[in-house]
Amino acid sequence: MSSAMFILYVRDQERSRRFYEAVLGRSPTLDVPGMCEFALPGGATLGLMPEAGIRRLLGDALPDPATGGGVPRAELYLVVPNPGDFHARALAAGARELSPLTPRDWGDRVAYCLDPDGHVLACAQPAGETA
């Protein structure tokens, strides 16, 4: 394997692009009708695909992803040196807070929120690291 891409299905590509641009503090590496991509540390890519685009690929054999709008369908767990700052940017960009930055049982300090499409966004700092 040479790389990995995680694709979130979104209702409004432009709105989601603006949201993740604000949270990640970077511009997309690709932003064309039907796909937006952000380079993530470690070589991964976050993709944002409109629900209508994936619907065309799925055809009529599977449920329409748009029927799950607002239902948490994925979690993006970002390990960052300053999770409080990332979480604050997400809230300022329109996220709904689920939990403030809190030490968790597994050792990480993590803040949770929902992005505009209902995907869970976690901003985490590993145990033992400080901002």
N, CA and C atoms as an extended XYZ file, in Angstrom:
393
Properties=species:S:1:pos:R:3:atomname:S:1:resname:S:1:resid:I:1 pbc="F F F"
N         0.845       -1.166        0.000 N   MET     1
C         0.000        0.000        0.000 CA  MET     1
C         0.900        1.242        0.000 C   MET     1
N         0.571        2.197       -0.843 N   SER     2
C         1.395        3.399       -0.919 CA  SER     2
C         0.733        4.619       -0.302 C   SER     2
N        -0.581        4.591       -0.130 N   SER     3
C        -1.276        5.714        0.499 CA  SER     3
C        -2.679        5.280        0.888 C   SER     3
N        -3.369        6.161        1.608 N   ALA     4
C        -4.746        5.877        2.017 CA  ALA     4
C        -5.569        7.155        1.896 C   ALA     4
N        -6.810        6.978        1.442 N   MET     5
C        -7.737        8.101        1.359 CA  MET     5
C        -9.008        7.720        2.104 C   MET     5
N        -9.472        8.638        2.913 N   PHE     6
C       -10.730        8.485        3.632 CA  PHE     6
C       -11.713        9.454        3.001 C   PHE     6
N       -12.850        8.956        2.549 N   ILE     7
C       -13.815        9.799        1.857 CA  ILE     7
C       -15.092        9.890        2.684 C   ILE     7
N       -15.490       11.118        2.979 N   LEU     8
C       -16.744       11.373        3.664 CA  LEU     8
C       -17.763       11.819        2.628 C   LEU     8
N       -18.967       11.264        2.693 N   TYR     9
C       -20.050       11.680        1.802 CA  TYR     9
C       -20.740       12.876        2.445 C   TYR     9
N       -20.873       13.953        1.680 N   VAL    10
C       -21.373       15.221        2.211 CA  VAL    10
C       -22.543       15.734        1.388 C   VAL    10
N       -23.437       16.469        2.036 N   ARG    11
C       -24.576       17.063        1.332 CA  ARG    11
C       -24.140       18.202        0.439 C   ARG    11
N       -23.257       19.052        0.938 N   ASP    12
C       -22.864       20.270        0.244 CA  ASP    12
C       -21.337       20.335        0.236 C   ASP    12
N       -20.731       20.029       -0.891 N   GLN    13
C       -19.272       19.965       -0.983 CA  GLN    13
C       -18.626       21.293       -0.606 C   GLN    13
N       -19.171       22.393       -1.065 N   GLU    14
C       -18.589       23.710       -0.776 CA  GLU    14
C       -18.623       24.006        0.722 C   GLU    14
N       -19.741       23.750        1.355 N   ARG    15
C       -19.846       23.996        2.800 CA  ARG    15
C       -18.859       23.120        3.562 C   ARG    15
N       -18.766       21.850        3.190 N   SER    16
C       -17.839       20.942        3.863 CA  SER    16
C       -16.391       21.328        3.595 C   SER    16
N       -16.091       21.790        2.375 N   ARG    17
C       -14.732       22.257        2.080 CA  ARG    17
C       -14.363       23.420        2.983 C   ARG    17
N       -15.255       24.393        3.114 N   ARG    18
C       -14.979       25.548        3.975 CA  ARG    18
C       -14.783       25.110        5.427 C   ARG    18
N       -15.615       24.172        5.879 N   PHE    19
C       -15.503       23.683        7.250 CA  PHE    19
C       -14.136       23.047        7.486 C   PHE    19
N       -13.750       22.084        6.648 N   TYR    20
C       -12.484       21.387        6.871 CA  TYR    20
C       -11.277       22.273        6.584 C   TYR    20
N       -11.409       23.219        5.710 N   GLU    21
C       -10.333       24.184        5.488 CA  GLU    21
C       -10.085       24.982        6.771 C   GLU    21
N       -11.161       25.400        7.449 N   ALA    22
C       -11.030       26.146        8.706 CA  ALA    22
C       -10.463       25.269        9.814 C   ALA    22
N       -10.952       24.047        9.941 N   VAL    23
C       -10.502       23.150       11.011 CA  VAL    23
C        -9.046       22.748       10.811 C   VAL    23
N        -8.707       22.325        9.593 N   LEU    24
C        -7.351       21.831        9.328 CA  LEU    24
C        -6.335       22.957        9.160 C   LEU    24
N        -6.812       24.161        8.888 N   GLY    25
C        -5.899       25.284        8.694 CA  GLY    25
C        -5.083       25.162        7.425 C   GLY    25
N        -5.668       24.538        6.406 N   ARG    26
C        -4.964       24.372        5.130 CA  ARG    26
C        -5.968       24.326        3.996 C   ARG    26
N        -5.482       24.621        2.819 N   SER    27
C        -6.310       24.588        1.615 CA  SER    27
C        -6.351       23.177        1.051 C   SER    27
N        -7.395       22.848        0.320 N   PRO    28
C        -7.442       21.524       -0.298 CA  PRO    28
C        -6.382       21.384       -1.382 C   PRO    28
N        -5.945       20.162       -1.604 N   THR    29
C        -5.001       19.884       -2.684 CA  THR    29
C        -5.737       19.657       -3.998 C   THR    29
N        -7.033       19.376       -3.902 N   LEU    30
C        -7.894       19.198       -5.069 CA  LEU    30
C        -9.272       19.710       -4.691 C   LEU    30
N        -9.860       20.506       -5.565 N   ASP    31
C       -11.213       21.012       -5.320 CA  ASP    31
C       -11.889       21.188       -6.668 C   ASP    31
N       -12.564       20.146       -7.106 N   VAL    32
C       -13.262       20.151       -8.394 CA  VAL    32
C       -14.686       19.663       -8.140 C   VAL    32
N       -15.610       19.938       -9.040 N   PRO    33
C       -16.958       19.425       -8.848 CA  PRO    33
C       -16.929       17.901       -8.668 C   PRO    33
N       -17.472       17.446       -7.556 N   GLY    34
C       -17.530       16.014       -7.298 CA  GLY    34
C       -16.479       15.484       -6.351 C   GLY    34
N       -15.438       16.272       -6.022 N   MET    35
C       -14.420       15.787       -5.079 CA  MET    35
C       -13.557       16.944       -4.576 C   MET    35
N       -13.312       16.902       -3.290 N   CYS    36
C       -12.388       17.837       -2.642 CA  CYS    36
C       -11.459       16.981       -1.792 C   CYS    36
N       -10.164       17.287       -1.807 N   GLU    37
C        -9.199       16.485       -1.064 CA  GLU    37
C        -8.273       17.371       -0.238 C   GLU    37
N        -7.962       16.897        0.963 N   PHE    38
C        -7.012       17.553        1.851 CA  PHE    38
C        -5.910       16.571        2.190 C   PHE    38
N        -4.660       16.980        2.030 N   ALA    39
C        -3.533       16.147        2.446 CA  ALA    39
C        -3.467       16.162        3.971 C   ALA    39
N        -3.321       14.985        4.552 N   LEU    40
C        -3.189       14.849        5.995 CA  LEU    40
C        -1.788       14.366        6.334 C   LEU    40
N        -1.316       14.650        7.534 N   PRO    41
C         0.006       14.157        7.919 CA  PRO    41
C         0.081       12.642        7.791 C   PRO    41
N         1.253       12.146        7.493 N   GLY    42
C         1.455       10.709        7.375 CA  GLY    42
C         1.112       10.155        6.009 C   GLY    42
N         0.737       11.024        5.069 N   GLY    43
C         0.464       10.578        3.712 CA  GLY    43
C        -0.986       10.241        3.416 C   GLY    43
N        -1.872       10.343        4.385 N   ALA    44
C        -3.292       10.065        4.136 CA  ALA    44
C        -3.958       11.285        3.510 C   ALA    44
N        -5.111       11.055        2.916 N   THR    45
C        -5.896       12.118        2.303 CA  THR    45
C        -7.324       12.033        2.807 C   THR    45
N        -7.890       13.197        3.111 N   LEU    46
C        -9.307       13.291        3.444 CA  LEU    46
C       -10.039       13.756        2.202 C   LEU    46
N       -10.990       12.961        1.742 N   GLY    47
C       -11.794       13.328        0.585 CA  GLY    47
C       -13.206       13.685        0.997 C   GLY    47
N       -13.783       14.638        0.302 N   LEU    48
C       -15.175       15.033        0.509 CA  LEU    48
C       -15.898       14.839       -0.811 C   LEU    48
N       -16.854       13.918       -0.837 N   MET    49
C       -17.593       13.609       -2.053 CA  MET    49
C       -19.073       13.891       -1.830 C   MET    49
N       -19.701       14.617       -2.734 N   PRO    50
C       -21.141       14.846       -2.595 CA  PRO    50
C       -21.912       13.526       -2.596 C   PRO    50
N       -22.963       13.470       -1.780 N   GLU    51
C       -23.791       12.269       -1.709 CA  GLU    51
C       -24.323       11.881       -3.084 C   GLU    51
N       -24.624       12.887       -3.912 N   ALA    52
C       -25.139       12.591       -5.256 CA  ALA    52
C       -24.105       11.827       -6.079 C   ALA    52
N       -22.827       12.116       -5.886 N   GLY    53
C       -21.768       11.440       -6.637 CA  GLY    53
C       -21.664        9.973       -6.280 C   GLY    53
N       -21.702        9.661       -4.993 N   ILE    54
C       -21.614        8.256       -4.605 CA  ILE    54
C       -22.909        7.534       -4.968 C   ILE    54
N       -24.010        8.249       -4.973 N   ARG    55
C       -25.299        7.645       -5.350 CA  ARG    55
C       -25.238        7.089       -6.768 C   ARG    55
N       -24.600        7.827       -7.666 N   ARG    56
C       -24.474        7.356       -9.053 CA  ARG    56
C       -23.674        6.060       -9.118 C   ARG    56
N       -22.652        5.937       -8.299 N   LEU    57
C       -21.832        4.731       -8.285 CA  LEU    57
C       -22.605        3.543       -7.697 C   LEU    57
N       -23.372        3.792       -6.650 N   LEU    58
C       -24.094        2.711       -5.979 CA  LEU    58
C       -25.289        2.202       -6.779 C   LEU    58
N       -25.878        3.077       -7.591 N   GLY    59
C       -27.065        2.682       -8.334 CA  GLY    59
C       -28.239        2.480       -7.401 C   GLY    59
N       -29.187        1.679       -7.848 N   ASP    60
C       -30.401        1.450       -7.065 CA  ASP    60
C       -30.309        0.238       -6.150 C   ASP    60
N       -29.195       -0.480       -6.187 N   ALA    61
C       -29.075       -1.718       -5.427 CA  ALA    61
C       -28.903       -1.486       -3.925 C   ALA    61
N       -28.403       -0.305       -3.545 N   LEU    62
C       -28.128       -0.027       -2.134 CA  LEU    62
C       -28.876        1.231       -1.698 C   LEU    62
N       -29.072        1.409       -0.393 N   PRO    63
C       -29.761        2.612        0.081 CA  PRO    63
C       -29.010        3.884       -0.312 C   PRO    63
N       -29.757        4.937       -0.509 N   ASP    64
C       -29.196        6.247       -0.837 CA  ASP    64
C       -28.502        6.805        0.405 C   ASP    64
N       -27.200        7.138        0.333 N   PRO    65
C       -26.504        7.686        1.498 CA  PRO    65
C       -27.159        8.953        2.051 C   PRO    65
N       -27.872        9.698        1.216 N   ALA    66
C       -28.517       10.920        1.684 CA  ALA    66
C       -29.589       10.622        2.735 C   ALA    66
N       -30.132        9.409        2.741 N   THR    67
C       -31.161        9.079        3.732 CA  THR    67
C       -30.559        8.957        5.131 C   THR    67
N       -29.247        8.880        5.222 N   GLY    68
C       -28.575        8.823        6.523 CA  GLY    68
C       -28.031       10.165        6.951 C   GLY    68
N       -28.405       11.249        6.253 N   GLY    69
C       -27.902       12.575        6.584 CA  GLY    69
C       -28.140       12.930        8.038 C   GLY    69
N       -27.104       13.431        8.696 N   GLY    70
C       -27.209       13.804       10.098 CA  GLY    70
C       -26.980       12.652       11.053 C   GLY    70
N       -26.986       11.428       10.542 N   VAL    71
C       -26.707       10.255       11.365 CA  VAL    71
C       -25.191       10.045       11.349 C   VAL    71
N       -24.547        9.979       12.517 N   PRO    72
C       -23.094        9.762       12.498 CA  PRO    72
C       -22.759        8.473       11.742 C   PRO    72
N       -22.028        8.639       10.630 N   ARG    73
C       -21.697        7.496        9.777 CA  ARG    73
C       -20.209        7.208        9.759 C   ARG    73
N       -19.428        8.122       10.337 N   ALA    74
C       -17.979        7.945       10.345 CA  ALA    74
C       -17.384        8.834       11.428 C   ALA    74
N       -16.172        8.507       11.837 N   GLU    75
C       -15.428        9.344       12.781 CA  GLU    75
C       -14.057        9.625       12.192 C   GLU    75
N       -13.681       10.881       12.206 N   LEU    76
C       -12.345       11.302       11.800 CA  LEU    76
C       -11.605       11.665       13.083 C   LEU    76
N       -10.589       10.876       13.431 N   TYR    77
C        -9.843       11.035       14.679 CA  TYR    77
C        -8.509       11.674       14.334 C   TYR    77
N        -8.393       12.968       14.618 N   LEU    78
C        -7.181       13.718       14.293 CA  LEU    78
C        -6.287       13.806       15.522 C   LEU    78
N        -5.095       13.278       15.430 N   VAL    79
C        -4.108       13.390       16.500 CA  VAL    79
C        -3.279       14.627       16.187 C   VAL    79
N        -3.394       15.627       17.065 N   VAL    80
C        -2.786       16.940       16.821 CA  VAL    80
C        -2.088       17.424       18.087 C   VAL    80
N        -1.126       18.323       17.952 N   PRO    81
C        -0.416       18.800       19.136 CA  PRO    81
C        -1.246       19.749       20.002 C   PRO    81
N        -2.290       20.334       19.443 N   ASN    82
C        -3.104       21.314       20.169 CA  ASN    82
C        -4.598       21.054       19.912 C   ASN    82
N        -5.138       19.976       20.489 N   PRO    83
C        -6.515       19.599       20.188 CA  PRO    83
C        -7.547       20.653       20.570 C   PRO    83
N        -7.290       21.420       21.611 N   GLY    84
C        -8.226       22.464       21.996 CA  GLY    84
C        -8.390       23.515       20.913 C   GLY    84
N        -7.288       23.865       20.252 N   ASP    85
C        -7.345       24.848       19.157 CA  ASP    85
C        -8.122       24.294       17.964 C   ASP    85
N        -7.866       23.052       17.599 N   PHE    86
C        -8.589       22.432       16.478 CA  PHE    86
C       -10.086       22.349       16.791 C   PHE    86
N       -10.395       21.947       18.013 N   HIS    87
C       -11.799       21.827       18.429 CA  HIS    87
C       -12.482       23.199       18.390 C   HIS    87
N       -11.801       24.223       18.884 N   ALA    88
C       -12.372       25.580       18.872 CA  ALA    88
C       -12.613       26.050       17.434 C   ALA    88
N       -11.698       25.746       16.533 N   ARG    89
C       -11.896       26.133       15.123 CA  ARG    89
C       -13.094       25.392       14.530 C   ARG    89
N       -13.241       24.128       14.892 N   ALA    90
C       -14.388       23.361       14.391 CA  ALA    90
C       -15.695       23.977       14.882 C   ALA    90
N       -15.762       24.321       16.150 N   LEU    91
C       -16.981       24.928       16.694 CA  LEU    91
C       -17.258       26.268       16.035 C   LEU    91
N       -16.214       27.071       15.835 N   ALA    92
C       -16.386       28.375       15.183 CA  ALA    92
C       -16.851       28.224       13.738 C   ALA    92
N       -16.488       27.101       13.108 N   ALA    93
C       -16.864       26.859       11.705 CA  ALA    93
C       -18.230       26.201       11.578 C   ALA    93
N       -18.901       25.934       12.711 N   GLY    94
C       -20.258       25.409       12.646 CA  GLY    94
C       -20.467       24.012       13.186 C   GLY    94
N       -19.447       23.406       13.777 N   ALA    95
C       -19.612       22.072       14.354 CA  ALA    95
C       -20.493       22.145       15.602 C   ALA    95
N       -21.090       21.017       15.939 N   ARG    96
C       -21.872       20.903       17.167 CA  ARG    96
C       -21.057       20.103       18.172 C   ARG    96
N       -20.821       20.667       19.335 N   GLU    97
C       -19.990       20.015       20.339 CA  GLU    97
C       -20.687       18.798       20.930 C   GLU    97
N       -19.934       17.719       21.023 N   LEU    98
C       -20.387       16.519       21.713 CA  LEU    98
C       -19.751       16.426       23.093 C   LEU    98
N       -18.458       16.781       23.169 N   SER    99
C       -17.734       16.697       24.430 CA  SER    99
C       -16.515       17.605       24.362 C   SER    99
N       -16.270       18.404       25.407 N   PRO   100
C       -15.069       19.241       25.410 CA  PRO   100
C       -13.813       18.376       25.577 C   PRO   100
N       -12.681       19.002       25.474 N   LEU   101
C       -11.397       18.321       25.633 CA  LEU   101
C       -11.321       17.713       27.034 C   LEU   101
N       -11.205       16.387       27.077 N   THR   102
C       -11.270       15.644       28.333 CA  THR   102
C       -10.302       14.468       28.269 C   THR   102
N        -9.626       14.153       29.383 N   PRO   103
C        -8.819       12.926       29.409 CA  PRO   103
C        -9.733       11.711       29.255 C   PRO   103
N        -9.321       10.765       28.434 N   ARG   104
C       -10.129        9.566       28.172 CA  ARG   104
C        -9.486        8.342       28.807 C   ARG   104
N       -10.268        7.284       28.956 N   ASP   105
C        -9.801        6.057       29.600 CA  ASP   105
C        -8.563        5.473       28.937 C   ASP   105
N        -8.427        5.652       27.613 N   TRP   106
C        -7.291        5.058       26.893 CA  TRP   106
C        -6.054        5.943       26.945 C   TRP   106
N        -6.142        7.092       27.647 N   GLY   107
C        -4.974        7.927       27.861 CA  GLY   107
C        -4.944        9.215       27.057 C   GLY   107
N        -5.588        9.253       25.914 N   ASP   108
C        -5.597       10.471       25.105 CA  ASP   108
C        -6.495       11.528       25.742 C   ASP   108
N        -6.176       12.781       25.447 N   ARG   109
C        -7.087       13.894       25.733 CA  ARG   109
C        -7.807       14.163       24.423 C   ARG   109
N        -9.149       14.130       24.420 N   VAL   110
C        -9.906       14.218       23.178 CA  VAL   110
C       -11.124       15.116       23.356 C   VAL   110
N       -11.384       15.941       22.337 N   ALA   111
C       -12.615       16.720       22.235 CA  ALA   111
C       -13.387       16.175       21.038 C   ALA   111
N       -14.700       16.071       21.173 N   TYR   112
C       -15.549       15.522       20.113 CA  TYR   112
C       -16.598       16.534       19.681 C   TYR   112
N       -16.864       16.546       18.376 N   CYS   113
C       -17.936       17.369       17.827 CA  CYS   113
C       -18.483       16.680       16.576 C   CYS   113
N       -19.569       17.242       16.035 N   LEU   114
C       -20.140       16.758       14.783 CA  LEU   114
C       -19.896       17.788       13.698 C   LEU   114
N       -19.414       17.336       12.546 N   ASP   115
C       -19.244       18.253       11.417 CA  ASP   115
C       -20.620       18.571       10.821 C   ASP   115
N       -20.697       19.441        9.823 N   PRO   116
C       -22.003       19.835        9.279 CA  PRO   116
C       -22.846       18.680        8.729 C   PRO   116
N       -22.223       17.540        8.418 N   ASP   117
C       -22.960       16.389        7.899 CA  ASP   117
C       -23.228       15.329        8.949 C   ASP   117
N       -22.833       15.592       10.184 N   GLY   118
C       -23.076       14.639       11.257 CA  GLY   118
C       -21.976       13.619       11.463 C   GLY   118
N       -20.841       13.772       10.759 N   HIS   119
C       -19.706       12.884       11.006 CA  HIS   119
C       -19.036       13.326       12.310 C   HIS   119
N       -18.598       12.367       13.094 N   VAL   120
C       -17.921       12.671       14.345 CA  VAL   120
C       -16.484       13.109       14.037 C   VAL   120
N       -16.086       14.221       14.628 N   LEU   121
C       -14.735       14.740       14.485 CA  LEU   121
C       -14.107       14.755       15.869 C   LEU   121
N       -13.015       14.021       16.022 N   ALA   122
C       -12.296       13.962       17.281 CA  ALA   122
C       -10.958       14.674       17.125 C   ALA   122
N       -10.648       15.550       18.052 N   CYS   123
C        -9.359       16.239       18.066 CA  CYS   123
C        -8.633       15.730       19.306 C   CYS   123
N        -7.525       15.000       19.103 N   ALA   124
C        -6.910       14.241       20.175 CA  ALA   124
C        -5.432       14.563       20.344 C   ALA   124
N        -4.998       14.365       21.571 N   GLN   125
C        -3.577       14.471       21.915 CA  GLN   125
C        -3.206       13.208       22.692 C   GLN   125
N        -2.188       12.495       22.222 N   PRO   126
C        -1.816       11.251       22.911 CA  PRO   126
C        -1.383       11.485       24.362 C   PRO   126
N        -1.571       10.471       25.168 N   ALA   127
C        -1.172       10.531       26.567 CA  ALA   127
C         0.301       10.893       26.668 C   ALA   127
N         0.620       11.731       27.612 N   GLY   128
C         2.008       12.094       27.845 CA  GLY   128
C         2.514       13.263       27.025 C   GLY   128
N         1.773       13.686       25.995 N   GLU   129
C         2.182       14.836       25.191 CA  GLU   129
C         1.483       16.075       25.719 C   GLU   129
N         2.158       17.208       25.601 N   THR   130
C         1.553       18.473       26.009 CA  THR   130
C         1.632       19.467       24.854 C   THR   130
N         0.725       20.410       24.890 N   ALA   131
C         0.673       21.418       23.813 CA  ALA   131
C         1.828       22.376       23.913 C   ALA   131
